[in-house]
Amino acid sequence: MLEVARQVMRSRQFTRFSSVLARPNGTHSSESFPVRSDWTLEQVENVYRQPLLELIYQAATVHRQYFDSTQVQQCTLLSIKSGGCPEDCKYCSQSSHHKTFVKAEPLMQKQEILQAAKQAKESGSTRFCMGAAWRGVSQVGNRQFERVLDVIREIRSMGLEVCATLGLLTKDQAVKLKEAGLTAYNHNLDTSREFYPKVISTRTFEDRLNTLQSVRDAGISVCCGGILGLGETDEDRISLLHTLATMPKHPESVPVNALVATKGTPLEDMKPVSVWEMCRMIASARILMPSSMVRLSAGRISLSPAEQALCFLSGANSIFTGERLLTTPNNEFTQDQILFQTLGLTGKPPFFPMEKEATENSKKIENNWQSNASVTA
């Protein structure tokens, strides 16, 4: 009798699970939850608004279909040019519109950046990210851009994934980054299209989408997510998820950030984001974009080890290590090592998805050519 009850419970759990993930025509597979970009806003909301524990269970299930759940990638983010940014993002300590502790500094020297990358690799990071407080590459001109391209080539030769966030890009600039060996480009949408104008006025939501398209067209992996705690509603978070999950190709990487309120910014008094909000966003992203890396990013320092473990269970499989995230404090390296040991986690090796895709496409073309040649013969 007990076994029958267990079977009924498992059946009910799967029915709830599969009904949420069903395609528009109601079909689904009991063995696979495929990557898809045809989510309706209503379906995204249905995923997001589930009871939290059910949502986490579903996300953990999907996570295990696409990834080794014991692997969490360690990344390092370095601010290679801090402060003085002309953008007016209300959350950012580097904006020249706000009076914060961050002072404008020049672009770091090449050897300083390379040394930081070397140390990051020795500490277990497999992805090295560089951020410059620019509106975009066009703002600073070719000379500084060429310096960044040179650094990218050097770091890529170390066997690391290389990511950069340099602001707005043109198509030609994206191509140059690709040729230099850039693995991924980060350009967050930050929040929903609807709430966006209340956070930033110096660049539009469409500007961000255009940069992402240039990055994608150049064959660079897209890293794109958002920030919780800007004053947005659940509806805004659902809208952001819908925008990300209905892109022609999902971002390879989806950072989920919690606002780190900084004195001197317009958002300095915002209420901290709870772990429950973080888990809901992470789990929803994992279900909606199952093959993407979901990165537990800014704000992790405010989470206890147990709360971070809950985020990993919700589908996060990447963290940023090192003393700082751009200009904000981050968890200590030794604390992360203890956490990994406690949870039985290991670092995730570097992965170059766009190169893998290009290789697979070349093989398909070659196989098709051989098949056609044999038919002709």
N, C-alpha and C positions, 0 to 999 in steps of 0.2 A: 504493500500500500504506500509506503514511504517513497519507494522508487517511482511509482506512478506519479506521485505528487511532484517529485523532482523533475520528471519529464515534462509535466504540464507547465511548471514554472519556467523551464528552459525554453519551451515553445512560445510562451507568452513574451519572454524577454526578446526572443528573436523577432517575433511579430512586430513589437514596438520598434525594434532596431531597424528592420528592413522597411517598415512603412515610412519611417523618417527619411531613409536614404533612397527610396524608390524614385525611378525616373518619372518624367511627366506622364507617361502612359501607364504608370503603376507597376511596371515590370522591375524585377530585381533578381539577383543571383544569391543563393545561399552560400556560395563559395568565394565570391569576389565582390568588392566594392570599388568599381573602376573610377579612374580619374575622369571628371566631367566638368564642362564649362557651361552647362545649360541650366544651372540652378535658377529658380525663380526667387524673387524676394520673399515670398510666402514660405517656400521650402527652407530658405536660410533662417528665417525667423523660427520655424518649427524646430530646427536643429538647436538653435541658440537658447530657446526658452524651455527646454526640457528640464525636469528635475535634475539638479546638479550631479548627484551621484550616478544617475542613469546616463547622463551626458558623458561623464568621465569614463564610465564602463565602456560605452560605445567607442569613444576616442581611443581608449587603450586597446580595444579589439582591432580597430582599423590600423593603428600604429604598428601592431605586430604583423599585419599582412605586408606592410611595405618596408619595415625597418627591423633591425636587431634592436630590441627594446633595452638591451643592456649597454648600448653604445650612445654616448653623448659627445658631440663634437665640442672641443675647446677652441675658442677663437680669441684673438687679441685685437683690440681696437686702439689705434694710436692717433691722437690729434697732431697732424703734421703741420698745421697752420691754425693757430687759435686766435679767436677774438676778431673784432672789427668787421663782422659780417654786416652788409647793408640790408639784409632781410629783417623784417620786424616780427618774426615768429614769437608769440607771446610766452612760450615755454622756454626759450633758449637763452642761456647765459652768455652766449657768444655774439648776440646781436648788438650792433652799435647803437641801437635805439634804447637799450636798457643800461642802467648803471649797476653792474655786478662786479664781482671780484675778478672777472676775467679781463685781462688787458690784451690789446692787439699785439700780436707777435709775428715775425716774418716766417716764411716757410723754413722748416727744419733743414739742416744740412744732410746731404746724402748719407754720410757715414753714421750719423746719429740714428737715422731711420733704419739702416741696415743692421746696426747693432741691436736695436730694439726687436727687429724681426728675428735675428739669430737667437736672442734670449727667449723670445716667445716660443720658437721651435724647440729649444732645449727644455722648456717648461711643459711641453706637451701640446701646445697649440698646433693645429694643422691648417688654420685659416688666419691670415694676417690682413686686417682691415685698416685703411688709412682714411682719415677725414680731414678736409680742409674747409675752413669757415669762409667760403666764397659763395657769391650768388651763383656763379657758374664759371666755367673755364674761360669764356669770352671776356669776363670781367678783368682777368689778370694777364691775359695775353700768352703768346706762344712760348716765351722764354721760361716762365715758371711751369707751364704745362709740360714742356720737354724735360724739365728736371724730374717731374713726377713720372713721366713715361720711362725715364732711365732707371728710376728706383724700382718701378714695377718689373722691368726686365730682370734686374738683379735678384729681387725677392722670389720671383717665379723660378729662377734657377736653383733656389734652395729646396724646391720640391713642395713648397707651400701653396695653398690656394691664396689668391690675392684678390682682395675686394677693395673698392674705393668709393668714397662719397664726396663728390666735388661740386655738387650743385647741378644746375641746368647744363645739358649737353646738346650740341648739334649732332647731326648724323655723322659728319666728317670727324668730329672729335671722338665719337664713340668708336668709329672704325680704327682710329689711331690707338685707342686704349686696347682694343682687341688685338691689334698687331703687336703691341708691346707685351701681350701675354696676360692681360687682366682676366681673371676668372669670373668675377661678379661685380655688379655695380649696385650700390645701395641708393635708393631714392624713395623714401617712405611717402605714402599719401597722408600720413598722420591721423586723419579722421575722415568722417563722411564728407561727401560732396556738399551736403546741405549745411553742415556745421563749419566747414573749412573757412569761409570768409570771416568768422568770428575769432579765428586764431591767427590768420596770416592775411595781409593785404598787399604785400609787395610782389607776390607771384600767385598765379591762379592754380586751381585744381587741374585745369586743362594743361597748363605748363608742365606740371609733374607727369601727367599721362603722356605728353609728347616726348619728354625725356626718356621715359620707360620704353616707348616705342622705338626710339633711336637705339637704345641699348639692345633691345631684342633683335632689331633688324641687323645689328652689327655682329650678332652671334655671341653676345655676352649674357651670362646668366643674370636674371633679374632678382634683386633682393629688395623686397617691398613689404612693409607692414604698417603699423600705426602705434599711437600712444594713447594709453588710457589715463583718465584723470584730468582732462583739459576742460571739463565742464560739460562734456557731451552726455547724451542720454543712451539708453539701451538701443533705441531706434537708430541712433547714429552708428553705434558699433555694428549693428546688423547690416546697415547700409554699406559700411566699410568692408565688411566680410563679403557682401554680395559683389561689390566692385572687384575685389581681389579674385574671388572664386569664379567670376565669369569672364576674366581676361582670356584671350585666345589661347594662351598658354599660362598655366599658373606660375607665379613666382617660384623660382627654385628654392628661395629662402624667404620666410615670413617672420620678421622680428615682432615680438609682442613686448612693448615697452610700457612701464608704469612711469608716470610723471615723477621726476625728481625735482620738487619745487625749490627754486633757487631765489634767494633774497635779491631784490632789485628787478625781478621780472614781474609782469602783470599777474602772473599766476602763482606768486610766492605763497599765498595763503590757501591754496587749494587743499582739499581733504585728501589724505593718502588713499591710494587704491588698495582694496582688500585682496587677500589671497583668493577669495572666492570669485571675485571679478576676474582676476588673472586666469584662474583655472577655467572659467566659463569661456573666456576668449580663446585660450590655447586649445581647449578641447574642440570648440567649434571650428577653429582653423584646421585642426588635424583631420576632422571628418570631411570638411568641405574641400580641402586641398591635401589629400592623403599622401601624395608622394613628395610633398614639399618638406624642407627642413623647417621646423617651427622653433624659433630661437627665443629662449627666455632671456630677455635683454635688460635694458635699463630698469632700475628699481629693485633688482634682485637682492641688493644689499639689505633691504628692509625685511626680507623674508627669513624666517627661521629655517634650519635644516629640514624640519618636518614639512614645512610649507613648500620648500623647494622640491622635496620628494613628491608631494602631491602634484606639483606642476609637471614633473617628469611623467608621473602616472597619467596625467591628462594629455600627454602627447608631445611635450617639449623634448627636443633631442639635441639641443645646442645651448651653450652658455658662453659668456665672455669672461675671460680670466684676466688677471693683471690688476694693478693698483687703481687704475682709473678707466672710466669709459668716457673718452674725449676729455671733458673737464669735471666730471662728477665722480665721487668715490665709488669703488667697487669692492667686492669680496676679496679677502686675502687668499693668496695662492694655497697656503697650508690648510686653510679652512675647506677649500674646494677639494683638496686631496683627501682629507678626512671624510668628507661627504661622499665622495666617489667610493672609497673603501667601505664605508658603512652600508651603502646601497648596492654594492656589487657592480658598479658601473665602470666602464672602460672608455678611453678616448676613441673617437671615430677617426679613421684615417682620412687623408685628403681625397677629394673626389672632384673630377672635372667633367660635369654632365654634358656640356656643350661639345666637348671633344669626343666624348663617347657617342653622342648622337651623330656627329659628323662621320665618325668611323662606321657606325651602323648603317648610315645612309649610303656611304660609299660601297659597302659590302652589298647592299640591296641592289644598287645600280649595276655593280659588277655581275651579280647573280642573274639579274634580269637580262643583261647583255649576253651572258653565256647561254641562258635558256633560249633567247631569240636566235642566237647564232646556231644552236643545235637544231632548232626547228627549221631554220633556213637550209641548213646542210641536208 
